[in-house]
Amino acid sequence: MSAVEPQRNDHQKVSAPQPAIINPSTRLASLDALRGFDMFWILGMEEVARDLGKANHGWFATLFATQLEHVKWEGFHFLDLIFPLFVFIAGVSITLSLRRSLVEQGRPATLRKLAVRCLILFFLGILLYGGISGGLEKVRLLGVLQRIASAAFCAGTIYCFTSWRGQLAWAVGLLIGYWALLTFVPVPGSGAGHFAEGENLANYLDRIWLPFRKWDGDHDPEGLLSTLPAVATCLLGVLTGVFLQRQDLTPRQKTAWLFAVGAGLVAAGWLWGLQFPVIKKIWTSSYVLVAGGYSCLLLGAFYGIIEVAGCRRWAAPFIWIGMNPITLYVLNHFVSMDKLASALVGGHKMNFFGAAQDLVIAIVVVALNFALARFLFVRKIFLRV
């Protein structure tokens, strides 16, 4: 896997790319659609699927009862893919946005822009968890948006200074280094090589060094040490983005490679998981490979259908969401779509739809988010962070 890299200078603008290189400003509709598909579950489809499962007592109910719940510790369900998929997509997006900036503004300006964006996203994440409204001890320093910001900043910085070979080396080094730390560094009271909750090195470091509020008592699923493999997840996206800009492969060949690499990563992750278990809450290296593999497979499916087959109209609602994910995410924290939907269809207590009342409300929540996303898209209102 290779890509033509523009020459870079720390104090000058990057020299213009050769004509053969794809226009860095070109958006991938398939990437926007996949980002929207990912957010689609966060914005209400998860609840719709759960209510559908409750209304069915066969295999359908069993499937959704398991796959739409996070595993308690070790293992992997569909819902455990939503977060790392977003981090992976952020990595792909880095190659599209920063490439143009490197060409037009140079490396120092690009790094400043990257730092500002990530700081805004980081502090926005703190704000969404309540900020200092509950007192300093209730501040959650690390969370979902903070992890995305940290991973994107580190992966973006690596992208600005290295070729795809360097990016691959960083990803491999982070995964192996994290495995080595959790496998060989002893934890007081537990020893080395323990991955159970509360007994592993990642949880121990959170307990000792992470201040203020922690999501799981004395440790956090978006903790300090597990940020390292999260950067590797973002770098997998960066490598994928660099690959998609290759000019020596056809779109069909790129689709085939995405499927092949995705399947290989999934297999490698589960194989590694025999020794280093697949655990989302400490973002184990095996989890990175499994989630990254499934992310590649999904991107391959969206890329093949939208970019290769040219079937785009079905993806328009996902693109609306995918063009404004942070805006919708933030608005859903400050505006209760569930209460609004309940008011529109009679609420849970009125029960106009009988046993299907909860399902109807959940569907209206999704519809409201689609309508809001379309409103913002049509009026070209985008929050760029």
Residue pairs with C-beta under 8 A, 6 or more apart in sequence:
1 164
1 239
1 242
1 243
1 246
2 164
2 246
3 163
3 164
3 242
3 243
3 245
3 246
4 17
4 18
4 20
4 21
4 247
5 163
5 164
6 14
6 15
6 16
6 17
6 21
6 99
6 102
6 103
7 14
7 15
8 14
8 102
8 107
8 160
8 161
9 106
9 107
10 107
10 108
11 106
11 108
12 106
13 103
13 104
13 105
13 106
14 102
14 103
14 106
14 107
16 103
17 24
17 103
20 247
21 245
21 247
22 245
22 247
24 96
24 99
24 100
24 103
25 96
25 100
26 96
27 96
28 92
28 96
28 244
28 303
28 307
29 306
29 307
29 312
29 315
29 319
30 299
30 302
30 303
30 305
30 306
30 307
30 315
31 89
31 92
31 93
31 96
31 299
31 302
31 322
32 318
32 319
32 322
32 323
33 302
33 306
33 315
33 318
33 319
33 322
34 85
34 89
34 298
34 299
34 302
34 318
34 322
35 86
35 89
35 318
35 321
35 322
35 325
36 315
36 317
36 318
36 319
36 320
36 321
36 322
36 323
36 325
36 373
37 298
37 302
37 318
37 322
38 82
38 85
38 86
38 89
38 325
39 86
39 321
39 322
39 325
39 328
39 329
40 318
40 321
40 366
41 79
41 82
42 82
42 329
42 332
43 321
43 328
43 329
43 332
43 337
43 365
43 366
43 369
44 337
44 362
44 365
44 366
44 369
45 366
46 68
46 79
47 362
47 365
48 359
48 362
48 363
48 365
48 366
49 64
49 68
50 64
50 65
50 68
50 362
51 358
51 359
51 362
52 60
52 64
52 359
53 60
53 61
53 62
53 63
53 64
53 65
53 68
54 61
54 358
54 359
55 61
55 355
55 356
55 359
66 77
67 77
67 78
67 79
68 77
68 78
68 79
69 77
69 79
70 77
70 79
70 80
70 280
71 77
71 80
71 280
73 196
73 197
73 279
73 281
74 195
74 277
74 278
74 279
75 278
76 278
76 280
76 287
76 290
76 291
80 280
80 287
80 291
81 291
81 294
81 295
83 144
83 147
83 280
84 230
84 233
84 280
84 283
84 287
84 288
84 291
84 292
84 295
85 291
85 294
85 295
85 298
86 148
86 325
87 147
87 148
87 151
87 152
87 230
87 233
87 234
87 237
88 233
88 234
88 236
88 237
88 240
88 291
88 292
88 295
88 299
89 237
89 295
89 299
90 148
90 151
90 152
90 155
90 234
90 237
91 151
91 152
91 155
91 233
91 234
91 235
91 236
91 237
91 238
91 239
91 240
91 241
92 237
92 238
92 240
92 241
92 244
92 299
93 237
93 241
94 152
94 155
94 156
94 159
94 234
94 237
94 238
94 241
95 159
95 238
95 241
95 242
95 244
95 245
96 241
98 110
98 114
98 156
98 159
98 160
99 245
101 109
101 110
101 113
102 110
102 160
105 113
107 160
107 161
110 160
111 157
111 160
114 152
114 153
114 156
114 157
114 160
115 153
117 152
117 385
118 149
118 150
118 152
118 153
118 156
119 149
120 385
121 145
121 146
121 148
121 149
121 152
121 326
121 385
122 145
122 146
122 149
122 150
124 145
124 326
124 330
124 385
125 143
125 144
125 145
125 146
125 148
125 149
126 139
126 140
126 141
126 143
126 146
128 143
128 145
128 330
128 333
129 139
129 140
129 143
129 213
130 138
130 139
130 140
131 139
132 138
132 139
136 212
137 212
137 213
138 212
138 213
139 212
139 213
140 212
140 213
140 214
140 215
140 220
141 210
141 211
141 212
141 213
142 210
142 220
142 222
142 223
142 224
142 227
143 215
143 222
144 222
145 329
146 222
147 222
147 227
147 230
150 227
150 230
150 231
151 227
151 230
151 231
151 233
151 234
152 234
154 231
154 234
155 231
155 234
155 235
155 237
155 238
158 166
158 167
158 170
158 235
158 238
159 167
159 238
162 169
162 170
164 239
164 242
164 243
167 235
167 238
167 239
167 242
168 235
168 239
170 231
170 232
170 235
171 232
171 235
171 236
171 239
174 228
174 229
174 231
174 232
174 235
175 229
175 232
175 285
175 288
175 289
176 285
177 228
178 225
178 226
178 228
178 229
178 232
178 284
178 285
179 272
179 276
179 284
179 285
181 201
181 225
182 193
182 195
182 200
182 201
182 202
182 276
182 282
182 284
183 192
183 193
183 276
184 192
184 193
185 192
185 201
186 192
187 194
187 199
187 200
187 201
187 204
188 204
190 199
190 200
190 204
194 200
195 276
195 277
195 279
195 282
195 284
197 203
197 216
197 219
197 281
198 218
198 219
200 282
201 225
202 219
202 223
202 224
202 225
202 226
202 282
203 218
203 219
203 223
203 282
204 219
205 223
205 224
205 225
206 214
206 218
206 219
206 220
206 223
206 224
206 225
207 218
207 219
209 224
210 219
210 220
210 223
210 224
214 220
214 223
215 221
215 222
216 281
221 280
221 281
221 282
222 230
223 282
225 282
226 282
226 283
229 283
229 284
229 285
229 287
229 288
230 283
232 285
232 288
233 283
233 288
233 291
233 292
236 265
236 288
236 292
236 295
236 296
237 295
240 258
240 296
240 299
243 254
243 257
244 254
244 303
246 254
249 257
251 303
251 307
251 308
252 304
252 308
254 303
255 300
255 303
255 304
255 307
255 308
258 296
258 297
258 299
258 300
258 303
259 296
259 297
259 300
261 293
261 296
262 293
262 294
262 295
262 296
262 297
262 299
262 300
263 293
263 297
264 293
265 289
265 290
265 292
265 293
265 296
266 289
266 290
266 293
266 294
266 297
267 293
268 289
268 293
269 278
269 286
269 287
269 288
269 289
269 290
269 291
269 292
269 293
270 278
270 286
270 290
272 285
272 286
272 289
273 284
273 286
273 287
273 290
276 284
276 285
276 286
277 284
277 286
278 284
278 286
278 287
278 290
279 287
280 287
302 315
305 311
305 315
306 312
306 315
317 370
317 373
317 374
319 377
320 370
320 373
320 374
320 376
320 377
321 328
321 369
321 370
321 373
323 373
323 376
323 377
323 382
324 373
324 376
324 377
324 381
324 382
324 383
326 383
326 385
327 376
327 381
327 382
327 383
328 369
328 372
328 373
330 383
331 372
332 369
337 365
337 368
337 369
338 361
338 365
340 368
341 361
341 362
341 364
341 365
341 368
342 348
342 361
344 364
345 352
345 353
345 357
345 360
345 361
345 364
346 352
346 353
346 357
347 361
348 357
348 358
348 361
350 357
351 357
353 359
353 360
375 381
376 382
